[in-house]
Amino acid sequence: MPNSTDDASILTYVKHAFLVPWNLVLFLGAAVGAAVSPYPDAFLPILGAAELGYLGLMSSLPAFRLAIDAKLHKDARTDEQLARADAGASLMDILVALTAEDRLRFERLRRRCRDMRTLASEVQGDTGTSTVGDLRTSGLDQLLWGFLRLLRHHNALDRLLQTMNELEITTTITDVQTGLSQAKLANDDRLQHSYEDRLATAQQRLEYFQRTTKDARFVRAELDRIEEKIRA
């Protein structure tokens, strides 16, 4: 059973006592009645004193405190379960999007982290200290999550690169440049404009391909770096 002295402050109990539905109805009704009465200056202080007495009494009752503690614990557990469910769903979504090779790579690294976490727990049991071990295992989780997100990003870049062919793009640029030269010699403005537009588009495709290739190379290097850092 939860300990009320540890679980919530007195202000928490006062707030929940005030928000009890029947108290809100009575208090607000009495406040409106006192405000429109011939003697509001007399009735409002009396109402305030009565409400303070009620709040003090309710917040000091052990049964009321235990009920509020149970509610707070239930809400906290529900929030934690929802957060874990969301994290699990996100993890599964990412894993499904990976290639079989990358999933295997991640699973090997995750097993490595579990082994290291078990080792850290054993060391904590021997020394009686947990702060350093907790920080280390938390750091491992952060690295592992960052590694997984990079894997997903790398997969997306790879799929994008597979839809492009550098040789095909450069061949197109060469062909269009030839056609543009011929259009200029023929003094054909319409054909020249068409080739210029095609050339600009092809050059943009080549620049995008090169930039994406560079990004993919960087992500691969980061994946290797993080993997080595975890295994170290």
Phi, psi and omega in degrees: 000137184293151180267115186293329181291336181261331192279328184213155177274168180298326179296326178296317179293320178298317180297315181291327177294319180294325184276004174301128188307312183293329177292319179299317181296312182294316184294313181293321178296316179293324180295317178295317179298319180293323183293325182265359180285166178293341184232063181297327180297335180269319186283324183296315176299323178296317178298318179298318180294320180294320179293319177297321178295319178296315181297318179297319181293311183296316183290347179263350181287125180302321181295320179293319179298317180296322179295318179292318178301317180297319179296316180297319178295320180295317179297319180295319179295320180296315179298319180294319179295319178296318180296319179294321179296318179296317180296319179296320179296318179297317180299314181295321179300317181292316182298320180296327183283346182280160172286163181300322180296316180290325176298318178296319178299316180293317181297322177298318181290323179294321176298322177300317179295320178297318178298318180292324178294319177298319179298318180297321179296320179295320178295320178298321179295327180284322187264341182081008178247147182230344187299309182296316180297319179298318180296320181293314181292325176296319177297323177297318179298319180295317178296319182294319179293319177297322178298316181295319180294322176294323176301317179297317180297319180295320177298318179295318178296319179298316179296323179293317180294330179292340178274355182239151180228113184297319180298318180296320181293315180294324176296318178298318180298316180298315180296318181292321178297322176296314179297323179295318178299318180293323179294324178293320179295325180278355180057041180258101185296318182296314179294322179297316179297320180297315179293323179297319179294317178296322180294318179298318179295316180295321179294323176296320178298319180294317178297319179295318178299314181295320179293319179294321177298319178295319178297317180296322178296320179294317181296320177299318179296320179293322177299316178296320181296314182292320179298316178295324179295319179292317182288342180287000000 
